[in-house]
Amino acid sequence: MLETTRLLLRPYEPADAEAFFALLDRSRARLQFSFPDRLRAVPTLAAATTQLASFADDWRTGRFYVLGIWLRDTGAYIGDICLMPQRNGQAEIGYYLAAEAEGHGYAREALAAMCRFGFGRPVDAQRLLIRCFADNKKAQAVARALGFTPQGPEKLEQPAWLRLSFWDSRPPQPPILHFVRHWAAGD
């Protein structure tokens, strides 16, 4: 469990399934490109319960650390933040907030707490990574405010002209930027 001035970040419990599902369900259009795997994994309340159990297993094994974000003063569930250890001392952080929770500094507060967790035990990362779309100026500002520096766009796996499809109705997505923060004394 991580606490900040205004937030409580903790692993999900089975009783959180309804709030977890409700936030995802009402945010599908907003999150469809940033968190497609999460949305596919949680199409129903029953699937939300299964997903939360999977998060608990991942936490126990150290594969993936997923925390719900709650307001300390009201207990309202406002989002999710996760950290996935990778190779060579790197861990990736991802997060989302309910639309109504954006613009209040909660993302910065939650990300600061997750950075302390990522650089500390049991993860002991040397480098933290955040990926966001190039047009997501809010996420870029949050990353920069916490000492992350841009590393450039993600390399495309194939030429853009090969990705076009007459059957794919999704609009082309902007490039994905990588923001990195290295461990420093005091982290």
KABEL-V74617 format. One line per field, one symbol per residue. phi: phi as a letter, one per 40 degrees, with the letter a starting at -180 (. if undefined). psi: psi as a letter, one per 20 degrees, with the letter a starting at -180 (. if undefined). A space follows every 10 residues. Layout:
phi = ???
psi = ???
This chain:
phi = .bbbdbbbba dcbdccdccd cdccccbdcc bdccbccccc cbcacccccc ccccdccccc cgcabbbcbb cccbgccbia abbbcbcfgb bbbbaabcdc ccgbgccccc cccccdcccc cccfcbabbb bacccccccc cccccbgcbc bhcccccadd ccccaccccc cdccdbcbbb bccbdhc
psi = ppqagiqppq qqqhiigggg gggggijggh ihhhlhgghh imirhghggg ghhgggghgh ijhpoppqpq phhijppiaq qqpopbrkjq qppqqqqqgi iqjjjhgggg hgghggghia qiglqipqpp pqqhjmhghg ggghhjjqqq jrqppqhqqh hhiqpiioip qqqrqpqppq pqqqpi.
